Amino acid sequence: PFRVVDMVIEIQTERRKVTEAMNARDAVVQRLVDAYESIHEKTALIEHLQKQIQQEPRGDSPFPFKTGPGGEKLEASRAKDGISGLENAIKRLREERELLKERRLVPISDEPLDMVKMRNAILATLPLPKEVPEDTLSPLSIPATFTLQEFLSSILANYRLFYALTTLWCLDREEHGYFYAPVFKCSTNPRVATAHRWTPVDVIARMNKPTGRTFFLRDETCFYNKDGTWYYAGIYKAFLMDNLNVKEWAELPTETAQAIVKDTISARKNTSPQNVYEVTQLYAAGALKVACVGLQCVGFNNAMYKALLEQANKFALSKWKTISPAPPAIVGLGTGSIWNSTIGVPTPDIVDALGNMNLGRQGTDMNENIPLGKR
């Protein structure tokens, strides 16, 4: 059974790599074809003009600039300028092609340190949004008795949560990072409690918006947890990077490996220490793979960031402990229990600030992600 799982994983991985390589190749080929057609058209025009210059008497030339003694030089100069512009366009296309190659560079070795350097090099080339604050991010002061999901239940929809154990941030541009996620998950058959099955996981499905056969990355508001404290991270896009290899798995911190294994069998019932050990060995042998998903920061909502901080501070100071029914009608609020406590009801200014953002209501199937580390 391990061999079957290994073969399925390898096939899925190779298919993904082939698809990505073909898409990149098609984009480069299309640009080169456009450049070739443009060069061919300009060359034909230059040859046509040169033939006209040779065949027509200078006095009868339809081009006024040829009647003067410097007409031929001017025409040649313009032709050279056109050729120079095309050469520059070809040069830019070649540079873009090399950049695409660099994004998929194979590291010098498969050593963990070299793999990390390669990922950081890719992240360091990504641009930064202008809205990112220069100061250190302030934490959201949420009491330990409440979860972030409860705090955001009536405020925000379509967000993702990242955790320090499985999330790493770029050393040069710490706004970008990547997180680890299992490629396959084990679940219990709902009809047979003793039967289990492995299913592939689309690790960036929730941040993708399908349109026909093409998938466009969708910007997603993200929060991350470090040492039990939540932070607003910003707006992110996800993209696939190379999976972890066996050597990298062996070098992972014990807590990180345990978190990945736990996520792998989270949908399995009656989990025992033996099951955890077996899954860990599958990862160590390379039969199970760990996906590495890149995170590119593409925006930062400063208005929402300030409103969340202010409301979180009021929320913490009020120390809400009892929950009462929702008040009759407060514009902009949902029915979440956090917002409707009899103690510490949000002030109208905070309600208006969050209500005007049109952030919607929380979905029911969000927030199932495990992310990364040091920021």
C-alpha positions as CSV (number, residue, x, y, z in Angstrom):
1,P,0.0,0.0,0.0
2,F,2.9,2.4,0.7
3,R,4.1,1.9,-2.9
4,V,0.7,2.7,-4.3
5,V,0.5,5.9,-2.3
6,D,4.0,6.8,-3.4
7,M,3.2,6.3,-7.1
8,V,0.0,8.4,-6.9
9,I,1.9,11.2,-5.2
10,E,4.7,11.1,-7.8
11,I,2.2,11.1,-10.6
12,Q,0.3,14.1,-9.2
13,T,3.5,16.0,-8.6
14,E,4.9,15.3,-12.1
15,R,1.6,16.4,-13.7
16,R,1.6,19.6,-11.8
17,K,5.2,20.4,-12.7
18,V,4.6,19.5,-16.4
19,T,1.5,21.8,-16.5
20,E,3.3,24.7,-14.9
21,A,6.3,24.3,-17.3
22,M,4.0,24.1,-20.3
23,N,2.2,27.3,-19.3
24,A,5.4,29.1,-18.8
25,R,6.8,27.8,-22.1
26,D,3.6,28.8,-24.0
27,A,3.8,32.4,-22.6
28,V,7.4,32.8,-23.6
29,V,6.8,31.3,-27.1
30,Q,3.8,33.6,-27.7
31,R,5.9,36.6,-26.9
32,L,8.7,35.5,-29.1
33,V,6.2,34.8,-31.9
34,D,4.8,38.4,-31.6
35,A,8.3,39.8,-31.6
36,Y,9.2,37.8,-34.7
37,E,6.1,38.9,-36.6
38,S,6.8,42.5,-35.7
39,I,10.5,42.2,-36.8
40,H,9.4,40.5,-40.0
41,E,6.9,43.2,-40.8
42,K,9.4,46.0,-40.1
43,T,12.1,44.3,-42.2
44,A,9.7,44.0,-45.2
45,L,8.8,47.7,-44.9
46,I,12.5,48.7,-44.8
47,E,13.2,46.6,-47.9
48,H,10.2,48.1,-49.7
49,L,11.4,51.6,-48.9
50,Q,14.9,50.8,-50.0
51,K,13.7,49.5,-53.4
52,Q,11.6,52.6,-53.9
53,I,14.7,54.8,-53.2
54,Q,16.7,52.9,-55.8
55,Q,14.0,52.8,-58.5
56,E,12.5,56.3,-58.3
57,P,14.3,59.4,-59.3
58,R,15.1,61.7,-56.4
59,G,13.0,64.5,-57.9
60,D,9.9,62.3,-58.4
61,S,10.1,60.7,-55.0
62,P,6.7,60.8,-53.1
63,F,8.6,61.3,-49.9
64,P,9.3,65.0,-49.3
65,F,12.3,64.3,-47.0
66,K,14.1,62.5,-49.9
67,T,14.2,65.5,-52.2
68,G,16.9,67.1,-50.1
69,P,20.5,66.1,-50.1
70,G,20.1,64.5,-46.7
71,G,17.0,62.5,-47.5
72,E,18.6,59.1,-47.8
73,K,20.5,59.6,-44.5
74,L,17.3,60.6,-42.7
75,E,15.5,57.5,-44.0
76,A,18.4,55.3,-43.0
77,S,18.5,56.9,-39.5
78,R,14.8,56.2,-39.1
79,A,15.2,52.6,-40.2
80,K,18.0,52.2,-37.7
81,D,15.9,53.6,-34.9
82,G,13.1,51.2,-35.7
83,I,15.5,48.3,-35.7
84,S,17.0,49.5,-32.4
85,G,13.6,49.6,-30.8
86,L,12.9,46.0,-31.9
87,E,16.2,44.9,-30.6
88,N,15.4,46.4,-27.2
89,A,12.0,44.7,-27.2
90,I,13.7,41.3,-27.9
91,K,16.2,42.0,-25.1
92,R,13.3,42.7,-22.7
93,L,11.6,39.5,-23.7
94,R,14.8,37.5,-23.2
95,E,15.2,39.1,-19.7
96,E,11.6,38.1,-18.8
97,R,12.2,34.6,-20.1
98,E,15.3,34.3,-17.9
99,L,13.3,35.6,-14.9
100,L,10.7,32.9,-15.5
101,K,13.5,30.4,-15.5
102,E,14.9,31.8,-12.3
103,R,11.4,31.3,-10.6
104,R,11.7,27.6,-11.4
105,L,15.4,27.2,-10.8
106,V,16.5,23.9,-9.5
107,P,18.7,24.4,-6.4
108,I,22.4,23.6,-6.6
109,S,21.7,20.7,-4.1
110,D,18.8,19.3,-2.2
111,E,20.3,20.2,1.2
112,P,17.8,22.0,3.5
113,L,19.8,25.1,3.7
114,D,20.1,25.5,-0.1
115,M,16.4,24.9,-0.5
116,V,15.6,27.6,2.1
117,K,17.9,30.0,0.3
118,M,16.2,29.3,-3.0
119,R,12.8,30.0,-1.6
120,N,13.9,33.2,0.1
121,A,15.6,34.3,-3.2
122,I,12.2,33.9,-5.0
123,L,10.3,35.8,-2.3
124,A,12.9,38.6,-2.3
125,T,12.1,39.3,-6.0
126,L,8.4,39.9,-5.3
127,P,7.3,43.6,-5.1
128,L,5.9,45.1,-1.8
129,P,2.6,47.0,-1.6
130,K,2.9,50.6,-0.7
131,E,0.3,50.4,2.1
132,V,2.4,48.1,4.3
133,P,3.3,50.1,7.6
134,E,6.9,50.6,8.5
135,D,6.3,50.1,12.2
136,T,6.1,46.7,13.9
137,L,2.6,45.2,13.8
138,S,0.6,45.5,17.0
139,P,-1.2,42.3,18.3
140,L,-4.9,42.0,18.6
141,S,-5.7,41.9,22.3
142,I,-8.3,39.2,22.5
143,P,-9.0,37.5,25.8
144,A,-7.9,33.9,26.1
145,T,-11.4,32.8,26.7
146,F,-12.4,33.7,23.1
147,T,-11.0,32.6,19.8
148,L,-10.2,34.8,16.8
149,Q,-13.0,33.1,14.9
150,E,-15.5,34.3,17.6
151,F,-14.0,37.8,17.5
152,L,-14.4,38.0,13.7
153,S,-17.6,36.1,13.4
154,S,-19.7,39.2,12.7
155,I,-17.0,41.3,11.1
156,L,-15.1,39.6,8.4
157,A,-15.6,36.8,5.8
158,N,-13.1,35.0,3.5
159,Y,-10.0,35.1,5.7
160,R,-7.3,32.6,6.4
161,L,-5.3,31.8,9.5
162,F,-1.6,31.0,9.7
163,Y,0.3,29.6,12.6
164,A,4.0,30.1,13.6
165,L,4.7,26.3,13.6
166,T,4.1,25.9,9.9
167,T,4.8,29.3,8.5
168,L,8.1,30.9,7.6
169,W,8.8,34.5,6.6
170,C,11.4,35.8,4.1
171,L,14.5,37.1,5.7
172,D,14.9,40.0,3.2
173,R,11.3,40.9,2.8
174,E,9.4,39.6,5.8
175,E,6.1,40.6,4.4
176,H,6.3,37.6,2.1
177,G,6.6,34.0,3.3
178,Y,5.5,30.4,2.8
179,F,3.6,27.7,4.7
180,Y,3.7,24.0,4.9
181,A,0.6,21.8,4.2
182,P,0.1,18.1,3.6
183,V,-0.4,17.0,0.0
184,F,-2.6,14.1,1.0
185,K,-4.9,13.6,4.0
186,C,-6.3,10.5,5.6
187,S,-10.0,10.3,6.5
188,T,-12.4,7.7,7.8
189,N,-15.0,6.2,5.5
190,P,-18.4,7.5,6.8
191,R,-20.0,4.2,6.0
192,V,-17.3,1.9,7.5
193,A,-15.7,3.2,10.7
194,T,-12.7,0.9,10.4
195,A,-12.0,1.8,6.7
196,H,-9.8,4.8,5.9
197,R,-8.8,6.5,2.6
198,W,-6.2,8.9,1.3
199,T,-7.3,11.9,-0.8
200,P,-5.2,14.6,-2.5
201,V,-5.5,18.2,-1.2
202,D,-5.6,21.3,-3.3
203,V,-3.6,23.4,-0.9
204,I,-4.4,26.8,-2.5
205,A,-8.0,26.0,-3.6
206,R,-9.6,28.6,-1.3
207,M,-7.4,31.3,-2.6
208,N,-8.1,30.5,-6.2
209,K,-11.1,31.7,-8.2
210,P,-12.0,29.3,-11.1
211,T,-13.0,30.8,-14.4
212,G,-13.5,28.2,-17.1
213,R,-10.3,26.2,-17.4
214,T,-8.1,29.0,-16.0
215,F,-7.5,29.7,-12.3
216,F,-6.8,33.2,-11.1
217,L,-5.3,33.8,-7.7
218,R,-7.7,35.6,-5.4
219,D,-6.5,38.1,-2.8
220,E,-7.3,36.9,0.8
221,T,-7.2,38.7,4.1
222,C,-4.9,36.8,6.5
223,F,-4.1,36.6,10.2
224,Y,-1.2,34.8,11.8
225,N,-0.6,33.4,15.3
226,K,2.7,33.6,17.1
227,D,3.2,32.6,20.7
228,G,-0.6,32.5,21.2
229,T,-1.1,36.1,20.0
230,W,-3.0,37.0,16.8
231,Y,-1.8,39.6,14.3
232,Y,-3.4,41.1,11.2
233,A,-1.0,40.1,8.4
234,G,-2.5,41.8,5.3
235,I,-3.9,40.7,2.0
236,Y,-2.1,37.8,0.3
237,K,-1.9,35.7,-2.9
238,A,-0.8,32.1,-2.8
239,F,1.4,30.3,-5.3
240,L,3.0,26.8,-5.3
241,M,6.7,26.3,-4.6
242,D,8.8,23.1,-4.6
243,N,7.6,20.5,-2.1
244,L,9.8,19.6,0.9
245,N,12.2,16.8,0.2
246,V,13.1,14.0,2.6
247,K,16.2,15.8,4.0
248,E,14.1,18.9,4.8
249,W,11.5,16.8,6.6
250,A,14.3,15.3,8.7
251,E,15.5,18.8,9.7
252,L,12.0,20.1,10.6
253,P,11.5,21.0,14.3
254,T,9.7,18.3,16.1
255,E,6.7,20.5,16.9
256,T,6.3,21.5,13.2
257,A,6.5,17.8,12.0
258,Q,3.9,16.9,14.6
259,A,1.6,19.7,13.5
260,I,1.8,18.5,9.9
261,V,1.1,14.9,10.9
262,K,-1.8,16.0,13.0
263,D,-3.3,18.0,10.1
264,T,-2.8,14.9,7.8
265,I,-5.0,12.7,10.0
266,S,-7.3,15.3,11.4
267,A,-10.3,13.8,9.5
268,R,-9.5,10.3,10.7
269,K,-11.4,8.8,13.7
270,N,-10.0,6.7,16.5
271,T,-6.5,7.9,16.0
272,S,-3.9,6.1,18.1
273,P,-0.1,6.7,18.7
274,Q,0.6,3.9,16.3
275,N,-1.3,5.8,13.5
276,V,0.8,8.9,14.2
277,Y,4.0,6.9,14.1
278,E,3.0,5.2,10.8
279,V,2.2,8.6,9.1
280,T,5.4,10.1,10.4
281,Q,7.4,7.2,8.9
282,L,5.6,7.7,5.6
283,Y,6.8,11.3,5.5
284,A,10.3,10.3,6.5
285,A,10.4,7.7,3.6
286,G,9.1,10.2,1.1
287,A,5.8,8.3,0.4
288,L,3.9,11.3,1.7
289,K,4.8,14.8,0.6
290,V,4.6,18.3,2.2
291,A,3.6,21.1,0.0
292,C,5.3,24.5,0.3
293,V,2.9,27.3,-0.6
294,G,4.3,30.8,-1.2
295,L,2.6,33.9,0.3
296,Q,2.9,37.2,-1.6
297,C,1.7,40.3,0.3
298,V,-0.3,42.3,-2.2
299,G,-2.0,44.8,0.1
300,F,-2.6,46.0,3.6
301,N,-6.0,47.5,4.8
302,N,-4.8,50.2,7.2
303,A,-8.4,51.3,8.0
304,M,-9.4,47.8,9.0
305,Y,-6.2,47.2,10.9
306,K,-6.8,50.3,13.1
307,A,-10.4,49.5,13.6
308,L,-9.6,45.9,14.6
309,L,-6.9,47.1,17.1
310,E,-9.3,49.6,18.7
311,Q,-12.1,47.1,19.0
312,A,-9.8,44.4,20.3
313,N,-8.5,46.7,23.0
314,K,-12.1,47.6,24.1
315,F,-12.9,43.9,23.9
316,A,-10.0,43.0,26.2
317,L,-10.6,45.8,28.7
318,S,-14.3,45.0,29.0
319,K,-13.5,41.3,30.0
320,W,-16.8,40.1,28.7
321,K,-17.7,36.9,30.5
322,T,-21.5,36.7,30.1
323,I,-23.4,36.6,26.9
324,S,-26.9,38.0,26.6
325,P,-29.4,38.0,23.7
326,A,-28.7,40.4,20.9
327,P,-29.9,44.0,21.3
328,P,-33.0,45.0,19.4
329,A,-31.3,46.6,16.4
330,I,-27.8,48.0,15.9
331,V,-26.9,49.0,12.3
332,G,-23.8,47.2,11.0
333,L,-23.8,44.4,13.6
334,G,-24.4,40.7,13.1
335,T,-25.8,38.2,15.6
336,G,-22.4,37.0,16.9
337,S,-22.3,36.5,20.7
338,I,-19.2,38.6,21.0
339,W,-20.8,41.7,19.7
340,N,-24.0,41.3,21.7
341,S,-22.7,41.2,25.2
342,T,-24.4,43.4,27.7
343,I,-20.9,44.5,28.9
344,G,-18.7,46.4,26.6
345,V,-21.0,46.9,23.6
346,P,-18.9,48.4,20.7
347,T,-19.2,52.2,20.5
348,P,-21.0,53.7,17.4
349,D,-17.8,55.0,15.9
350,I,-16.3,51.5,15.8
351,V,-19.5,50.0,14.5
352,D,-19.6,52.6,11.7
353,A,-16.0,52.1,10.9
354,L,-16.4,48.3,10.5
355,G,-19.8,48.5,8.9
356,N,-18.7,50.9,6.2
357,M,-16.1,48.4,5.0
358,N,-18.8,46.1,3.6
359,L,-16.7,43.1,4.8
360,G,-19.7,40.8,4.9
361,R,-20.3,37.9,7.2
362,Q,-18.1,34.9,8.1
363,G,-18.3,31.8,5.9
364,T,-18.7,28.4,7.4
365,D,-15.9,26.5,5.6
366,M,-13.0,29.0,5.9
367,N,-10.0,29.0,8.2
368,E,-8.7,25.5,7.7
369,N,-5.1,26.3,7.1
370,I,-1.9,25.6,9.1
371,P,0.9,28.2,8.4
372,L,4.3,29.5,9.5
373,G,6.9,30.9,11.7
374,K,9.0,33.8,12.5
375,R,8.0,37.2,11.3
